[in-house]
Amino acid sequence: MAFVWLAVFLVPVSGLLPPDHDPYPIDISDPDPPIKNLRMEPERKRLTWDLHGNVSEIMCFINSKAFTKARKRTYCSIPDLSCQATNYSIKVTKGQPFSTWIQYPSQEGNPRAAADNLTCWVHDVDFLTCSWAVGREAPRDVQYNLYLENLDSYEKWPCSQYRADEQGTNVQCRFHNISVLSKDQTRFLVNGTSIGSKIPCSETSDRLAKIEVLAAPNITSRWCNQSYSFMQWQVRSHLNDDFKYELQIQKGMELPYKQEIYKAFLELNNPGTYTVQVRARDATFSHYKPWGPWSVPQHFVCEEGARLPVWLTSLLIALGTLLAMGLVLRFCRFSVMQKLFPPIPHMKDHINGKLQNGRTMTWDPDQDSQEECPVAEVQVLGET
């Protein structure tokens, strides 16, 4: 028995501390520790303290994970204060080893009564839905309410539409117009209420663009003939504009195959008969975001004499009409100019026996002229 007690006394003090504590606790016997009055200032989002000793560097920790170095050795900025009880600690990293910690906010109520498995996602272009489960040890009269908070401006939006379970407890929230919400980092916060007990909060945070499930692409145009086929589509989103697409193509009776592309159209040469459908996801976060739903399958029968799409036929007709009208106007203009400005005959050069501009014109002396020029005198000069 004495051996067991001896072993207990020989265990290091750090081994008896909770996991979230630092191996350098405050020396209670020290009448003047280098750091005093560790506290949270929620309005300024600062973990601050009073410095009394000669300390050159201090590191701040959140739940035992290094977060940032202290500024001016007197505070650390905490940009995202959690609504849940969190351990904040500081540690002297240059100087005499020393650390201390606080919990903020104080733990109130049973954590198992809080909303469980809070999950949020954007879908169908305009909608944001969040769902959660009732806490396993929540009282029967518990009720939950959800809020969105912009972590930059701290603007809040309450839930616009709830869905309740059979007991009348809210378990889902839907926002119908995400275009009015913030695209910055957003906190999803669920508070609980009960008459007889306090209910802790639940929260998660993310950017709306990262939790969007893209809607199925909308096919905007398609046509084909024996040698060529074309299909174009569009994906709507208020949050993303860089997409990646996956095509599933089946030619005739062959097995379908998949192809990933970044352009919003498909071109095939000598296509024959085939069926294709397409789905999309955000290219920026494609390493962890799921694909959206498939579009409606498009069936192509690309045979000889296949008709062009209506929009292309209309465009070709319009261009042909404009070209014909241009030719008619050009011909009419040339005819009118000929009548208004008939060609003028030129005199023959008697010296070299050629016309001055090399062109001739038939002259009919019996033809009436619009202007008669009587000759008063003709003088004949001798040839030299």
LINQUIHU-V310432 format. One record per run of one state. SS is the DSSP state (A for helix, B for strand, O for the rest). FROM is the first residue (numbers start at 1). TO is the last residue. If there is no record, write none. Layout:
BEGIN
{{SS | FROM | TO} {SS | FROM | TO}}
END
This chain:
BEGIN
{{O | 1 | 1} {A | 2 | 10} {O | 11 | 12} {A | 13 | 16} {O | 17 | 34} {B | 35 | 41} {O | 42 | 45} {B | 46 | 51} {O | 52 | 56} {B | 57 | 62} {O | 63 | 64} {B | 65 | 69} {O | 70 | 70} {B | 71 | 71} {O | 72 | 74} {B | 75 | 77} {O | 78 | 85} {B | 86 | 94} {O | 95 | 98} {B | 99 | 104} {O | 105 | 110} {A | 111 | 113} {O | 114 | 115} {B | 116 | 123} {O | 124 | 126} {B | 127 | 133} {O | 134 | 142} {B | 143 | 150} {O | 151 | 155} {B | 156 | 158} {O | 159 | 160} {B | 161 | 164} {O | 165 | 169} {B | 170 | 175} {O | 176 | 177} {A | 178 | 180} {O | 181 | 184} {B | 185 | 193} {O | 194 | 198} {B | 199 | 207} {A | 208 | 211} {B | 212 | 212} {O | 213 | 217} {B | 218 | 224} {O | 225 | 227} {B | 228 | 234} {O | 235 | 242} {B | 243 | 251} {O | 252 | 256} {B | 257 | 261} {O | 262 | 264} {B | 265 | 269} {O | 270 | 272} {B | 273 | 282} {O | 283 | 297} {B | 298 | 301} {O | 302 | 309} {A | 310 | 340} {O | 341 | 347} {B | 348 | 349} {O | 350 | 353} {B | 354 | 355} {O | 356 | 384}}
END
